[in-house]
Amino acid sequence: MSMGTAEDRGAAVEETLSEDEYRDRLRDLPPSAKLVAKVLETDSPLSQGQLAEESLLPDRTVRYALNRLEDVGLVGSRYSFRDARKQVYYLKH
């Protein structure tokens, strides 16, 4: 068994967050990250470009927001099934 397989399995078993824990992690983030999280709550998974279009935020701001959300463990990403060159993002809670 390779290490990549074990890591993949470990990521798939992640614990889901309670609503209170989700809100606590989101509370101290900048408004752009909160807006991106709200967009992902209603429509997910989305690419960075789709998030920029839906949120009306610049691409750079969306990237910053996604980085902040990833830092606190609220957003995950995977390659798009439609276009393997693109990553799509989703909420982990």
PDB file of N, CA, C and O in Angstrom, chain B, residues numbered from 101:
ATOM      1  N   MET B 101       0.847  -1.175   0.000  1.00  0.00           N
ATOM      2  CA  MET B 101       0.000   0.000   0.000  1.00  0.00           C
ATOM      3  C   MET B 101       0.891   1.236   0.000  1.00  0.00           C
ATOM      4  O   MET B 101       1.835   1.328   0.785  1.00  0.00           O
ATOM      5  N   SER B 102       0.587   2.191  -0.888  1.00  0.00           N
ATOM      6  CA  SER B 102       1.407   3.400  -0.982  1.00  0.00           C
ATOM      7  C   SER B 102       0.959   4.437   0.030  1.00  0.00           C
ATOM      8  O   SER B 102      -0.164   4.369   0.530  1.00  0.00           O
ATOM      9  N   MET B 103       1.831   5.406   0.341  1.00  0.00           N
ATOM     10  CA  MET B 103       1.489   6.456   1.288  1.00  0.00           C
ATOM     11  C   MET B 103       0.381   7.349   0.761  1.00  0.00           C
ATOM     12  O   MET B 103      -0.460   7.802   1.537  1.00  0.00           O
ATOM     13  N   GLY B 104       0.358   7.615  -0.550  1.00  0.00           N
ATOM     14  CA  GLY B 104      -0.683   8.451  -1.140  1.00  0.00           C
ATOM     15  C   GLY B 104      -2.061   7.881  -0.907  1.00  0.00           C
ATOM     16  O   GLY B 104      -3.002   8.629  -0.641  1.00  0.00           O
ATOM     17  N   THR B 105      -2.201   6.575  -1.000  1.00  0.00           N
ATOM     18  CA  THR B 105      -3.487   5.933  -0.792  1.00  0.00           C
ATOM     19  C   THR B 105      -3.948   6.112   0.654  1.00  0.00           C
ATOM     20  O   THR B 105      -5.117   6.414   0.895  1.00  0.00           O
ATOM     21  N   ALA B 106      -3.056   5.931   1.602  1.00  0.00           N
ATOM     22  CA  ALA B 106      -3.414   6.107   3.007  1.00  0.00           C
ATOM     23  C   ALA B 106      -3.810   7.550   3.288  1.00  0.00           C
ATOM     24  O   ALA B 106      -4.762   7.803   4.026  1.00  0.00           O
ATOM     25  N   GLU B 107      -3.085   8.491   2.702  1.00  0.00           N
ATOM     26  CA  GLU B 107      -3.424   9.901   2.896  1.00  0.00           C
ATOM     27  C   GLU B 107      -4.789  10.212   2.313  1.00  0.00           C
ATOM     28  O   GLU B 107      -5.582  10.933   2.917  1.00  0.00           O
ATOM     29  N   ASP B 108      -5.064   9.659   1.123  1.00  0.00           N
ATOM     30  CA  ASP B 108      -6.368   9.878   0.505  1.00  0.00           C
ATOM     31  C   ASP B 108      -7.476   9.342   1.401  1.00  0.00           C
ATOM     32  O   ASP B 108      -8.505   9.992   1.586  1.00  0.00           O
ATOM     33  N   ARG B 109      -7.262   8.161   1.953  1.00  0.00           N
ATOM     34  CA  ARG B 109      -8.262   7.572   2.818  1.00  0.00           C
ATOM     35  C   ARG B 109      -8.450   8.408   4.080  1.00  0.00           C
ATOM     36  O   ARG B 109      -9.577   8.581   4.545  1.00  0.00           O
ATOM     37  N   GLY B 110      -7.373   8.922   4.629  1.00  0.00           N
ATOM     38  CA  GLY B 110      -7.453   9.764   5.820  1.00  0.00           C
ATOM     39  C   GLY B 110      -8.230  11.035   5.553  1.00  0.00           C
ATOM     40  O   GLY B 110      -8.983  11.488   6.415  1.00  0.00           O
ATOM     41  N   ALA B 111      -8.063  11.621   4.374  1.00  0.00           N
ATOM     42  CA  ALA B 111      -8.788  12.839   4.033  1.00  0.00           C
ATOM     43  C   ALA B 111     -10.271  12.562   3.862  1.00  0.00           C
ATOM     44  O   ALA B 111     -11.098  13.428   4.147  1.00  0.00           O
ATOM     45  N   ALA B 112     -10.619  11.374   3.405  1.00  0.00           N
ATOM     46  CA  ALA B 112     -12.015  11.044   3.173  1.00  0.00           C
ATOM     47  C   ALA B 112     -12.774  10.818   4.478  1.00  0.00           C
ATOM     48  O   ALA B 112     -14.004  10.866   4.487  1.00  0.00           O
ATOM     49  N   VAL B 113     -12.064  10.572   5.576  1.00  0.00           N
ATOM     50  CA  VAL B 113     -12.707  10.274   6.848  1.00  0.00           C
ATOM     51  C   VAL B 113     -12.762  11.506   7.752  1.00  0.00           C
ATOM     52  O   VAL B 113     -13.000  11.379   8.953  1.00  0.00           O
ATOM     53  N   GLU B 114     -12.544  12.691   7.190  1.00  0.00           N
ATOM     54  CA  GLU B 114     -12.525  13.899   8.004  1.00  0.00           C
ATOM     55  C   GLU B 114     -13.826  14.073   8.770  1.00  0.00           C
ATOM     56  O   GLU B 114     -14.908  13.753   8.279  1.00  0.00           O
ATOM     57  N   GLU B 115     -13.694  14.586   9.981  1.00  0.00           N
ATOM     58  CA  GLU B 115     -14.852  14.828  10.821  1.00  0.00           C
ATOM     59  C   GLU B 115     -15.595  16.073  10.336  1.00  0.00           C
ATOM     60  O   GLU B 115     -14.974  17.084  10.008  1.00  0.00           O
ATOM     61  N   THR B 116     -16.914  15.995  10.294  1.00  0.00           N
ATOM     62  CA  THR B 116     -17.695  17.158   9.894  1.00  0.00           C
ATOM     63  C   THR B 116     -17.806  18.116  11.074  1.00  0.00           C
ATOM     64  O   THR B 116     -17.821  17.699  12.232  1.00  0.00           O
ATOM     65  N   LEU B 117     -17.884  19.394  10.763  1.00  0.00           N
ATOM     66  CA  LEU B 117     -17.931  20.431  11.790  1.00  0.00           C
ATOM     67  C   LEU B 117     -19.363  20.668  12.248  1.00  0.00           C
ATOM     68  O   LEU B 117     -20.304  20.575  11.459  1.00  0.00           O
ATOM     69  N   SER B 118     -19.517  20.976  13.528  1.00  0.00           N
ATOM     70  CA  SER B 118     -20.829  21.401  14.014  1.00  0.00           C
ATOM     71  C   SER B 118     -21.082  22.822  13.498  1.00  0.00           C
ATOM     72  O   SER B 118     -20.153  23.522  13.094  1.00  0.00           O
ATOM     73  N   GLU B 119     -22.323  23.226  13.517  1.00  0.00           N
ATOM     74  CA  GLU B 119     -22.672  24.578  13.054  1.00  0.00           C
ATOM     75  C   GLU B 119     -21.942  25.643  13.874  1.00  0.00           C
ATOM     76  O   GLU B 119     -21.479  26.641  13.322  1.00  0.00           O
ATOM     77  N   ASP B 120     -21.839  25.432  15.191  1.00  0.00           N
ATOM     78  CA  ASP B 120     -21.141  26.400  16.058  1.00  0.00           C
ATOM     79  C   ASP B 120     -19.657  26.487  15.726  1.00  0.00           C
ATOM     80  O   ASP B 120     -19.090  27.578  15.669  1.00  0.00           O
ATOM     81  N   GLU B 121     -19.031  25.333  15.509  1.00  0.00           N
ATOM     82  CA  GLU B 121     -17.605  25.337  15.174  1.00  0.00           C
ATOM     83  C   GLU B 121     -17.368  25.992  13.811  1.00  0.00           C
ATOM     84  O   GLU B 121     -16.406  26.739  13.631  1.00  0.00           O
ATOM     85  N   TYR B 122     -18.250  25.706  12.860  1.00  0.00           N
ATOM     86  CA  TYR B 122     -18.168  26.334  11.533  1.00  0.00           C
ATOM     87  C   TYR B 122     -18.240  27.855  11.662  1.00  0.00           C
ATOM     88  O   TYR B 122     -17.425  28.568  11.077  1.00  0.00           O
ATOM     89  N   ARG B 123     -19.206  28.350  12.421  1.00  0.00           N
ATOM     90  CA  ARG B 123     -19.377  29.794  12.602  1.00  0.00           C
ATOM     91  C   ARG B 123     -18.189  30.410  13.343  1.00  0.00           C
ATOM     92  O   ARG B 123     -17.771  31.523  13.023  1.00  0.00           O
ATOM     93  N   ASP B 124     -17.642  29.697  14.330  1.00  0.00           N
ATOM     94  CA  ASP B 124     -16.480  30.205  15.069  1.00  0.00           C
ATOM     95  C   ASP B 124     -15.269  30.369  14.150  1.00  0.00           C
ATOM     96  O   ASP B 124     -14.552  31.365  14.233  1.00  0.00           O
ATOM     97  N   ARG B 125     -15.047  29.389  13.277  1.00  0.00           N
ATOM     98  CA  ARG B 125     -13.913  29.491  12.357  1.00  0.00           C
ATOM     99  C   ARG B 125     -14.117  30.616  11.346  1.00  0.00           C
ATOM    100  O   ARG B 125     -13.158  31.274  10.943  1.00  0.00           O
ATOM    101  N   LEU B 126     -15.344  30.833  10.943  1.00  0.00           N
ATOM    102  CA  LEU B 126     -15.667  31.853   9.943  1.00  0.00           C
ATOM    103  C   LEU B 126     -15.648  33.263  10.527  1.00  0.00           C
ATOM    104  O   LEU B 126     -15.383  34.227   9.809  1.00  0.00           O
ATOM    105  N   ARG B 127     -15.926  33.387  11.823  1.00  0.00           N
ATOM    106  CA  ARG B 127     -16.113  34.678  12.483  1.00  0.00           C
ATOM    107  C   ARG B 127     -14.952  35.657  12.289  1.00  0.00           C
ATOM    108  O   ARG B 127     -15.190  36.836  12.027  1.00  0.00           O
ATOM    109  N   ASP B 128     -13.726  35.204  12.410  1.00  0.00           N
ATOM    110  CA  ASP B 128     -12.567  36.106  12.362  1.00  0.00           C
ATOM    111  C   ASP B 128     -11.999  36.311  10.963  1.00  0.00           C
ATOM    112  O   ASP B 128     -10.988  36.994  10.803  1.00  0.00           O
ATOM    113  N   LEU B 129     -12.631  35.733   9.956  1.00  0.00           N
ATOM    114  CA  LEU B 129     -12.135  35.877   8.589  1.00  0.00           C
ATOM    115  C   LEU B 129     -12.610  37.196   7.973  1.00  0.00           C
ATOM    116  O   LEU B 129     -13.593  37.779   8.431  1.00  0.00           O
ATOM    117  N   PRO B 130     -11.913  37.664   6.933  1.00  0.00           N
ATOM    118  CA  PRO B 130     -12.317  38.915   6.278  1.00  0.00           C
ATOM    119  C   PRO B 130     -13.664  38.748   5.558  1.00  0.00           C
ATOM    120  O   PRO B 130     -14.080  37.632   5.247  1.00  0.00           O
ATOM    121  N   PRO B 131     -14.330  39.866   5.304  1.00  0.00           N
ATOM    122  CA  PRO B 131     -15.643  39.822   4.623  1.00  0.00           C
ATOM    123  C   PRO B 131     -15.622  39.064   3.291  1.00  0.00           C
ATOM    124  O   PRO B 131     -16.594  38.394   2.946  1.00  0.00           O
ATOM    125  N   SER B 132     -14.532  39.168   2.555  1.00  0.00           N
ATOM    126  CA  SER B 132     -14.463  38.461   1.262  1.00  0.00           C
ATOM    127  C   SER B 132     -14.545  36.953   1.466  1.00  0.00           C
ATOM    128  O   SER B 132     -15.197  36.262   0.682  1.00  0.00           O
ATOM    129  N   ALA B 133     -13.903  36.438   2.490  1.00  0.00           N
ATOM    130  CA  ALA B 133     -13.944  35.000   2.764  1.00  0.00           C
ATOM    131  C   ALA B 133     -15.343  34.577   3.190  1.00  0.00           C
ATOM    132  O   ALA B 133     -15.811  33.501   2.817  1.00  0.00           O
ATOM    133  N   LYS B 134     -16.006  35.418   3.968  1.00  0.00           N
ATOM    134  CA  LYS B 134     -17.383  35.118   4.381  1.00  0.00           C
ATOM    135  C   LYS B 134     -18.318  35.089   3.182  1.00  0.00           C
ATOM    136  O   LYS B 134     -19.205  34.240   3.102  1.00  0.00           O
ATOM    137  N   LEU B 135     -18.121  36.017   2.247  1.00  0.00           N
ATOM    138  CA  LEU B 135     -18.957  36.055   1.046  1.00  0.00           C
ATOM    139  C   LEU B 135     -18.713  34.818   0.178  1.00  0.00           C
ATOM    140  O   LEU B 135     -19.666  34.215  -0.317  1.00  0.00           O
ATOM    141  N   VAL B 136     -17.471  34.443  -0.007  1.00  0.00           N
ATOM    142  CA  VAL B 136     -17.158  33.256  -0.799  1.00  0.00           C
ATOM    143  C   VAL B 136     -17.762  32.015  -0.134  1.00  0.00           C
ATOM    144  O   VAL B 136     -18.299  31.149  -0.825  1.00  0.00           O
ATOM    145  N   ALA B 137     -17.683  31.918   1.191  1.00  0.00           N
ATOM    146  CA  ALA B 137     -18.291  30.787   1.898  1.00  0.00           C
ATOM    147  C   ALA B 137     -19.800  30.768   1.684  1.00  0.00           C
ATOM    148  O   ALA B 137     -20.386  29.702   1.494  1.00  0.00           O
ATOM    149  N   LYS B 138     -20.433  31.938   1.712  1.00  0.00           N
ATOM    150  CA  LYS B 138     -21.883  32.024   1.506  1.00  0.00           C
ATOM    151  C   LYS B 138     -22.256  31.569   0.094  1.00  0.00           C
ATOM    152  O   LYS B 138     -23.242  30.856  -0.090  1.00  0.00           O
ATOM    153  N   VAL B 139     -21.476  31.978  -0.890  1.00  0.00           N
ATOM    154  CA  VAL B 139     -21.729  31.541  -2.270  1.00  0.00           C
ATOM    155  C   VAL B 139     -21.591  30.029  -2.366  1.00  0.00           C
ATOM    156  O   VAL B 139     -22.399  29.376  -3.027  1.00  0.00           O
ATOM    157  N   LEU B 140     -20.574  29.461  -1.713  1.00  0.00           N
ATOM    158  CA  LEU B 140     -20.380  28.012  -1.745  1.00  0.00           C
ATOM    159  C   LEU B 140     -21.482  27.264  -0.996  1.00  0.00           C
ATOM    160  O   LEU B 140     -21.754  26.101  -1.295  1.00  0.00           O
ATOM    161  N   GLU B 141     -22.116  27.921  -0.025  1.00  0.00           N
ATOM    162  CA  GLU B 141     -23.242  27.293   0.675  1.00  0.00           C
ATOM    163  C   GLU B 141     -24.415  27.072  -0.271  1.00  0.00           C
ATOM    164  O   GLU B 141     -25.126  26.073  -0.161  1.00  0.00           O
ATOM    165  N   THR B 142     -24.614  27.996  -1.193  1.00  0.00           N
ATOM    166  CA  THR B 142     -25.772  27.911  -2.081  1.00  0.00           C
ATOM    167  C   THR B 142     -25.487  27.157  -3.367  1.00  0.00           C
ATOM    168  O   THR B 142     -26.397  26.572  -3.953  1.00  0.00           O
ATOM    169  N   ASP B 143     -24.236  27.162  -3.817  1.00  0.00           N
ATOM    170  CA  ASP B 143     -23.902  26.512  -5.081  1.00  0.00           C
ATOM    171  C   ASP B 143     -22.479  25.980  -5.012  1.00  0.00           C
ATOM    172  O   ASP B 143     -21.526  26.755  -4.923  1.00  0.00           O
ATOM    173  N   SER B 144     -22.333  24.676  -5.054  1.00  0.00           N
ATOM    174  CA  SER B 144     -21.017  24.083  -4.878  1.00  0.00           C
ATOM    175  C   SER B 144     -20.958  22.765  -5.633  1.00  0.00           C
ATOM    176  O   SER B 144     -21.989  22.098  -5.718  1.00  0.00           O
ATOM    177  N   PRO B 145     -19.857  22.353  -6.174  1.00  0.00           N
ATOM    178  CA  PRO B 145     -18.547  22.999  -6.221  1.00  0.00           C
ATOM    179  C   PRO B 145     -18.474  24.031  -7.346  1.00  0.00           C
ATOM    180  O   PRO B 145     -19.174  23.927  -8.354  1.00  0.00           O
ATOM    181  N   LEU B 146     -17.616  25.021  -7.148  1.00  0.00           N
ATOM    182  CA  LEU B 146     -17.411  26.077  -8.138  1.00  0.00           C
ATOM    183  C   LEU B 146     -15.924  26.316  -8.348  1.00  0.00           C
ATOM    184  O   LEU B 146     -15.119  26.128  -7.436  1.00  0.00           O
ATOM    185  N   SER B 147     -15.569  26.732  -9.558  1.00  0.00           N
ATOM    186  CA  SER B 147     -14.185  27.098  -9.849  1.00  0.00           C
ATOM    187  C   SER B 147     -13.922  28.506  -9.327  1.00  0.00           C
ATOM    188  O   SER B 147     -14.847  29.214  -8.929  1.00  0.00           O
ATOM    189  N   GLN B 148     -12.667  28.898  -9.332  1.00  0.00           N
ATOM    190  CA  GLN B 148     -12.321  30.250  -8.883  1.00  0.00           C
ATOM    191  C   GLN B 148     -13.009  31.299  -9.751  1.00  0.00           C
ATOM    192  O   GLN B 148     -13.512  32.298  -9.237  1.00  0.00           O
ATOM    193  N   GLY B 149     -13.032  31.078 -11.054  1.00  0.00           N
ATOM    194  CA  GLY B 149     -13.694  32.014 -11.964  1.00  0.00           C
ATOM    195  C   GLY B 149     -15.187  32.103 -11.713  1.00  0.00           C
ATOM    196  O   GLY B 149     -15.762  33.190 -11.740  1.00  0.00           O
ATOM    197  N   GLN B 150     -15.815  30.962 -11.470  1.00  0.00           N
ATOM    198  CA  GLN B 150     -17.243  30.961 -11.176  1.00  0.00           C
ATOM    199  C   GLN B 150     -17.524  31.670  -9.857  1.00  0.00           C
ATOM    200  O   GLN B 150     -18.523  32.379  -9.733  1.00  0.00           O
ATOM    201  N   LEU B 151     -16.652  31.482  -8.874  1.00  0.00           N
ATOM    202  CA  LEU B 151     -16.812  32.183  -7.595  1.00  0.00           C
ATOM    203  C   LEU B 151     -16.687  33.685  -7.778  1.00  0.00           C
ATOM    204  O   LEU B 151     -17.439  34.447  -7.171  1.00  0.00           O
ATOM    205  N   ALA B 152     -15.746  34.122  -8.609  1.00  0.00           N
ATOM    206  CA  ALA B 152     -15.576  35.551  -8.876  1.00  0.00           C
ATOM    207  C   ALA B 152     -16.826  36.110  -9.554  1.00  0.00           C
ATOM    208  O   ALA B 152     -17.279  37.207  -9.228  1.00  0.00           O
ATOM    209  N   GLU B 153     -17.369  35.361 -10.482  1.00  0.00           N
ATOM    210  CA  GLU B 153     -18.572  35.801 -11.187  1.00  0.00           C
ATOM    211  C   GLU B 153     -19.775  35.880 -10.253  1.00  0.00           C
ATOM    212  O   GLU B 153     -20.526  36.855 -10.288  1.00  0.00           O
ATOM    213  N   GLU B 154     -19.959  34.865  -9.423  1.00  0.00           N
ATOM    214  CA  GLU B 154     -21.112  34.819  -8.511  1.00  0.00           C
ATOM    215  C   GLU B 154     -21.017  35.847  -7.383  1.00  0.00           C
ATOM    216  O   GLU B 154     -22.025  36.425  -6.979  1.00  0.00           O
ATOM    217  N   SER B 155     -19.813  36.069  -6.883  1.00  0.00           N
ATOM    218  CA  SER B 155     -19.633  36.974  -5.746  1.00  0.00           C
ATOM    219  C   SER B 155     -19.398  38.424  -6.157  1.00  0.00           C
ATOM    220  O   SER B 155     -19.474  39.331  -5.328  1.00  0.00           O
ATOM    221  N   LEU B 156     -19.110  38.639  -7.448  1.00  0.00           N
ATOM    222  CA  LEU B 156     -18.770  39.967  -7.971  1.00  0.00           C
ATOM    223  C   LEU B 156     -17.467  40.505  -7.376  1.00  0.00           C
ATOM    224  O   LEU B 156     -17.257  41.717  -7.324  1.00  0.00           O
ATOM    225  N   LEU B 157     -16.600  39.602  -6.931  1.00  0.00           N
ATOM    226  CA  LEU B 157     -15.290  39.982  -6.395  1.00  0.00           C
ATOM    227  C   LEU B 157     -14.226  39.762  -7.468  1.00  0.00           C
ATOM    228  O   LEU B 157     -14.388  38.902  -8.334  1.00  0.00           O
ATOM    229  N   PRO B 158     -13.135  40.538  -7.415  1.00  0.00           N
ATOM    230  CA  PRO B 158     -12.019  40.314  -8.343  1.00  0.00           C
ATOM    231  C   PRO B 158     -11.379  38.939  -8.108  1.00  0.00           C
ATOM    232  O   PRO B 158     -11.438  38.395  -7.005  1.00  0.00           O
ATOM    233  N   ASP B 159     -10.773  38.393  -9.155  1.00  0.00           N
ATOM    234  CA  ASP B 159     -10.122  37.080  -9.056  1.00  0.00           C
ATOM    235  C   ASP B 159      -9.114  37.009  -7.913  1.00  0.00           C
ATOM    236  O   ASP B 159      -9.070  36.019  -7.181  1.00  0.00           O
ATOM    237  N   ARG B 160      -8.306  38.052  -7.759  1.00  0.00           N
ATOM    238  CA  ARG B 160      -7.284  38.064  -6.700  1.00  0.00           C
ATOM    239  C   ARG B 160      -7.923  37.988  -5.317  1.00  0.00           C
ATOM    240  O   ARG B 160      -7.413  37.306  -4.428  1.00  0.00           O
ATOM    241  N   THR B 161      -9.027  38.683  -5.143  1.00  0.00           N
ATOM    242  CA  THR B 161      -9.723  38.684  -3.852  1.00  0.00           C
ATOM    243  C   THR B 161     -10.322  37.312  -3.566  1.00  0.00           C
ATOM    244  O   THR B 161     -10.292  36.842  -2.429  1.00  0.00           O
ATOM    245  N   VAL B 162     -10.864  36.673  -4.596  1.00  0.00           N
ATOM    246  CA  VAL B 162     -11.416  35.326  -4.431  1.00  0.00           C
ATOM    247  C   VAL B 162     -10.301  34.352  -4.056  1.00  0.00           C
ATOM    248  O   VAL B 162     -10.483  33.514  -3.173  1.00  0.00           O
ATOM    249  N   ARG B 163      -9.154  34.456  -4.717  1.00  0.00           N
ATOM    250  CA  ARG B 163      -8.026  33.575  -4.393  1.00  0.00           C
ATOM    251  C   ARG B 163      -7.591  33.776  -2.946  1.00  0.00           C
ATOM    252  O   ARG B 163      -7.331  32.804  -2.238  1.00  0.00           O
ATOM    253  N   TYR B 164      -7.510  35.027  -2.502  1.00  0.00           N
ATOM    254  CA  TYR B 164      -7.143  35.325  -1.116  1.00  0.00           C
ATOM    255  C   TYR B 164      -8.179  34.720  -0.162  1.00  0.00           C
ATOM    256  O   TYR B 164      -7.818  34.102   0.840  1.00  0.00           O
ATOM    257  N   ALA B 165      -9.450  34.899  -0.473  1.00  0.00           N
ATOM    258  CA  ALA B 165     -10.523  34.368   0.370  1.00  0.00           C
ATOM    259  C   ALA B 165     -10.445  32.844   0.450  1.00  0.00           C
ATOM    260  O   ALA B 165     -10.593  32.273   1.531  1.00  0.00           O
ATOM    261  N   LEU B 166     -10.217  32.185  -0.679  1.00  0.00           N
ATOM    262  CA  LEU B 166     -10.098  30.730  -0.687  1.00  0.00           C
ATOM    263  C   LEU B 166      -8.904  30.267   0.145  1.00  0.00           C
ATOM    264  O   LEU B 166      -8.995  29.275   0.868  1.00  0.00           O
ATOM    265  N   ASN B 167      -7.796  30.977   0.043  1.00  0.00           N
ATOM    266  CA  ASN B 167      -6.622  30.627   0.853  1.00  0.00           C
ATOM    267  C   ASN B 167      -6.928  30.731   2.337  1.00  0.00           C
ATOM    268  O   ASN B 167      -6.549  29.854   3.114  1.00  0.00           O
ATOM    269  N   ARG B 168      -7.606  31.787   2.731  1.00  0.00           N
ATOM    270  CA  ARG B 168      -7.961  31.968   4.141  1.00  0.00           C
ATOM    271  C   ARG B 168      -8.921  30.871   4.601  1.00  0.00           C
ATOM    272  O   ARG B 168      -8.768  30.333   5.698  1.00  0.00           O
ATOM    273  N   LEU B 169      -9.909  30.539   3.769  1.00  0.00           N
ATOM    274  CA  LEU B 169     -10.858  29.479   4.107  1.00  0.00           C
ATOM    275  C   LEU B 169     -10.171  28.117   4.190  1.00  0.00           C
ATOM    276  O   LEU B 169     -10.512  27.298   5.043  1.00  0.00           O
ATOM    277  N   GLU B 170      -9.208  27.877   3.309  1.00  0.00           N
ATOM    278  CA  GLU B 170      -8.441  26.620   3.359  1.00  0.00           C
ATOM    279  C   GLU B 170      -7.579  26.567   4.622  1.00  0.00           C
ATOM    280  O   GLU B 170      -7.439  25.508   5.235  1.00  0.00           O
ATOM    281  N   ASP B 171      -7.001  27.709   5.014  1.00  0.00           N
ATOM    282  CA  ASP B 171      -6.149  27.767   6.203  1.00  0.00           C
ATOM    283  C   ASP B 171      -6.887  27.328   7.462  1.00  0.00           C
ATOM    284  O   ASP B 171      -6.288  26.707   8.339  1.00  0.00           O
ATOM    285  N   VAL B 172      -8.176  27.641   7.564  1.00  0.00           N
ATOM    286  CA  VAL B 172      -8.951  27.281   8.758  1.00  0.00           C
ATOM    287  C   VAL B 172      -9.753  25.998   8.550  1.00  0.00           C
ATOM    288  O   VAL B 172     -10.558  25.622   9.401  1.00  0.00           O
ATOM    289  N   GLY B 173      -9.533  25.328   7.418  1.00  0.00           N
ATOM    290  CA  GLY B 173     -10.143  24.029   7.189  1.00  0.00           C
ATOM    291  C   GLY B 173     -11.608  24.041   6.803  1.00  0.00           C
ATOM    292  O   GLY B 173     -12.314  23.059   7.033  1.00  0.00           O
ATOM    293  N   LEU B 174     -12.085  25.144   6.214  1.00  0.00           N
ATOM    294  CA  LEU B 174     -13.495  25.225   5.838  1.00  0.00           C
ATOM    295  C   LEU B 174     -13.758  24.893   4.379  1.00  0.00           C
ATOM    296  O   LEU B 174     -14.888  24.581   4.004  1.00  0.00           O
ATOM    297  N   VAL B 175     -12.717  24.959   3.552  1.00  0.00           N
ATOM    298  CA  VAL B 175     -12.899  24.719   2.118  1.00  0.00           C
ATOM    299  C   VAL B 175     -11.946  23.623   1.652  1.00  0.00           C
ATOM    300  O   VAL B 175     -10.787  23.561   2.061  1.00  0.00           O
ATOM    301  N   GLY B 176     -12.466  22.773   0.795  1.00  0.00           N
ATOM    302  CA  GLY B 176     -11.651  21.757   0.154  1.00  0.00           C
ATOM    303  C   GLY B 176     -11.669  21.984  -1.342  1.00  0.00           C
ATOM    304  O   GLY B 176     -12.487  22.755  -1.846  1.00  0.00           O
ATOM    305  N   SER B 177     -10.776  21.322  -2.056  1.00  0.00           N
ATOM    306  CA  SER B 177     -10.739  21.459  -3.506  1.00  0.00           C
ATOM    307  C   SER B 177     -10.446  20.117  -4.140  1.00  0.00           C
ATOM    308  O   SER B 177      -9.886  19.219  -3.512  1.00  0.00           O
ATOM    309  N   ARG B 178     -10.831  20.000  -5.381  1.00  0.00           N
ATOM    310  CA  ARG B 178     -10.548  18.821  -6.183  1.00  0.00           C
ATOM    311  C   ARG B 178     -10.525  19.262  -7.637  1.00  0.00           C
ATOM    312  O   ARG B 178     -10.932  20.378  -7.962  1.00  0.00           O
ATOM    313  N   TYR B 179     -10.048  18.384  -8.509  1.00  0.00           N
ATOM    314  CA  TYR B 179     -10.077  18.706  -9.932  1.00  0.00           C
ATOM    315  C   TYR B 179     -11.491  18.545 -10.460  1.00  0.00           C
ATOM    316  O   TYR B 179     -12.227  17.654 -10.036  1.00  0.00           O
ATOM    317  N   SER B 180     -11.863  19.409 -11.382  1.00  0.00           N
ATOM    318  CA  SER B 180     -13.188  19.372 -11.990  1.00  0.00           C
ATOM    319  C   SER B 180     -13.345  18.120 -12.836  1.00  0.00           C
ATOM    320  O   SER B 180     -12.422  17.720 -13.544  1.00  0.00           O
ATOM    321  N   PHE B 181     -14.516  17.504 -12.760  1.00  0.00           N
ATOM    322  CA  PHE B 181     -14.800  16.340 -13.602  1.00  0.00           C
ATOM    323  C   PHE B 181     -15.012  16.768 -15.048  1.00  0.00           C
ATOM    324  O   PHE B 181     -14.751  15.995 -15.969  1.00  0.00           O
ATOM    325  N   ARG B 182     -15.481  17.991 -15.250  1.00  0.00           N
ATOM    326  CA  ARG B 182     -15.732  18.507 -16.601  1.00  0.00           C
ATOM    327  C   ARG B 182     -14.462  18.968 -17.292  1.00  0.00           C
ATOM    328  O   ARG B 182     -14.312  18.797 -18.502  1.00  0.00           O
ATOM    329  N   ASP B 183     -13.542  19.557 -16.524  1.00  0.00           N
ATOM    330  CA  ASP B 183     -12.301  20.078 -17.089  1.00  0.00           C
ATOM    331  C   ASP B 183     -11.182  19.834 -16.075  1.00  0.00           C
ATOM    332  O   ASP B 183     -11.045  20.582 -15.107  1.00  0.00           O
ATOM    333  N   ALA B 184     -10.402  18.810 -16.294  1.00  0.00           N
ATOM    334  CA  ALA B 184      -9.382  18.400 -15.334  1.00  0.00           C
ATOM    335  C   ALA B 184      -8.278  19.434 -15.146  1.00  0.00           C
ATOM    336  O   ALA B 184      -7.444  19.286 -14.253  1.00  0.00           O
ATOM    337  N   ARG B 185      -8.258  20.477 -15.972  1.00  0.00           N
ATOM    338  CA  ARG B 185      -7.269  21.548 -15.794  1.00  0.00           C
ATOM    339  C   ARG B 185      -7.682  22.517 -14.699  1.00  0.00           C
ATOM    340  O   ARG B 185      -6.863  23.308 -14.233  1.00  0.00           O
ATOM    341  N   LYS B 186      -8.941  22.465 -14.284  1.00  0.00           N
ATOM    342  CA  LYS B 186      -9.464  23.416 -13.291  1.00  0.00           C
ATOM    343  C   LYS B 186      -9.719  22.738 -11.957  1.00  0.00           C
ATOM    344  O   LYS B 186     -10.072  21.560 -11.890  1.00  0.00           O
ATOM    345  N   GLN B 187      -9.532  23.512 -10.904  1.00  0.00           N
ATOM    346  CA  GLN B 187      -9.889  23.071  -9.570  1.00  0.00           C
ATOM    347  C   GLN B 187     -11.265  23.631  -9.226  1.00  0.00           C
ATOM    348  O   GLN B 187     -11.607  24.742  -9.631  1.00  0.00           O
ATOM    349  N   VAL B 188     -12.040  22.871  -8.492  1.00  0.00           N
ATOM    350  CA  VAL B 188     -13.313  23.373  -7.983  1.00  0.00           C
ATOM    351  C   VAL B 188     -13.261  23.309  -6.452  1.00  0.00           C
ATOM    352  O   VAL B 188     -12.556  22.483  -5.874  1.00  0.00           O
ATOM    353  N   TYR B 189     -14.006  24.181  -5.827  1.00  0.00           N
ATOM    354  CA  TYR B 189     -13.966  24.350  -4.381  1.00  0.00           C
ATOM    355  C   TYR B 189     -15.324  24.049  -3.777  1.00  0.00           C
ATOM    356  O   TYR B 189     -16.359  24.272  -4.406  1.00  0.00           O
ATOM    357  N   TYR B 190     -15.312  23.540  -2.552  1.00  0.00           N
ATOM    358  CA  TYR B 190     -16.546  23.184  -1.840  1.00  0.00           C
ATOM    359  C   TYR B 190     -16.323  23.384  -0.344  1.00  0.00           C
ATOM    360  O   TYR B 190     -15.189  23.363   0.132  1.00  0.00           O
ATOM    361  N   LEU B 191     -17.416  23.578   0.389  1.00  0.00           N
ATOM    362  CA  LEU B 191     -17.331  23.700   1.841  1.00  0.00           C
ATOM    363  C   LEU B 191     -17.180  22.317   2.459  1.00  0.00           C
ATOM    364  O   LEU B 191     -17.761  21.347   1.974  1.00  0.00           O
ATOM    365  N   LYS B 192     -16.398  22.231   3.529  1.00  0.00           N
ATOM    366  CA  LYS B 192     -16.177  20.954   4.185  1.00  0.00           C
ATOM    367  C   LYS B 192     -17.205  20.668   5.272  1.00  0.00           C
ATOM    368  O   LYS B 192     -17.278  19.533   5.743  1.00  0.00           O
ATOM    369  N   HIS B 193     -17.979  21.618   5.678  1.00  0.00           N
ATOM    370  CA  HIS B 193     -18.913  21.367   6.802  1.00  0.00           C
ATOM    371  C   HIS B 193     -20.214  20.763   6.363  1.00  0.00           C
ATOM    372  O   HIS B 193     -21.085  20.501   7.193  1.00  0.00           O
TER     373      HIS B 193
END
